């Protein structure tokens, strides 16, 4: 496993790994994530294997910008930020981390990303808190220092009637009654 800094050289190295079907640990504004390109189903499958995650639980997309998600919702005002929006059964988030958004852009605008921890364990907020089992099997780790927020994103679902349902309370508080 190779560790790089979140600079231009690190950006190029991590993008090369992801664009070749590899798996990376990347920083975000909330917690560190395990990332893979959706263009490589085997890499996305590795995310499940590394985490020990139930295959029935979806993995959200991190996007380089709101336009990459195709979501038109007043909730998008929280982007970039710590809100994951589930729309049509798919979760999307635009992280408030400039280096990570640049990486996502270099990888086509979307990456599949889940927290960098074993299922049931606390998410990593810096590379020192990565589980050894995670560190040992990824292809590259980008060290962006401690996560600014240190708490996973809030996850909400947009319902068919336009209502909002909170699926996970996290870094930000959403008033689901008045969010429309």
C-alpha positions, 0 to 999 in steps of 0.5 A: 500500500502506497501513501501519498499527500493531497497535493498535485502529485498525489492527485495524479497518483490516486486518479491513476489507481482509480482510473485503472480499476484500483481502490483508494482511501481518500479524505473527505470533509466528514470522514475518510472513504474507500473509493472505487470508480463505478466504471469497474464493477470488480473494484466496487465489489472490492469495497464490499469485501474490504469493509465486510459490508452486506451486499444488499446495502448500496454504496453512495456516489461522491460527485464533483459537483451538483450537476454530476448528480442530476438531482434538482432539489432545494436540498442541493443547497447543502452541497458541497457539504455533509449531506447525502441525498438518496433519490430514485434509490441512489445516494449522492453527495458533493463533499466540501473538500477541494482536493477530493472534488478535483480527484472525482472530476479526474475520474469522470465526475462520480466515484463510489465511496463508503466510509473507510472502516470495517462494517460496525467499526467507527469511521476513520477520521485520519489515516492513523485511525484506519483499520489495519485490515483496510490499510493492507488491502487498498492500492493507495491511501491519500493523506489529507490530515484529520477530517475537518468534521469527523462525523459521517454525513447526514443521509436523507431520502427524497420521497415520491410525494416530494417529502424528505425522510432522514435515514441517518443523522449525521454532521448536519441537521435537516428540518425534514418538515420544512426542507421542500 
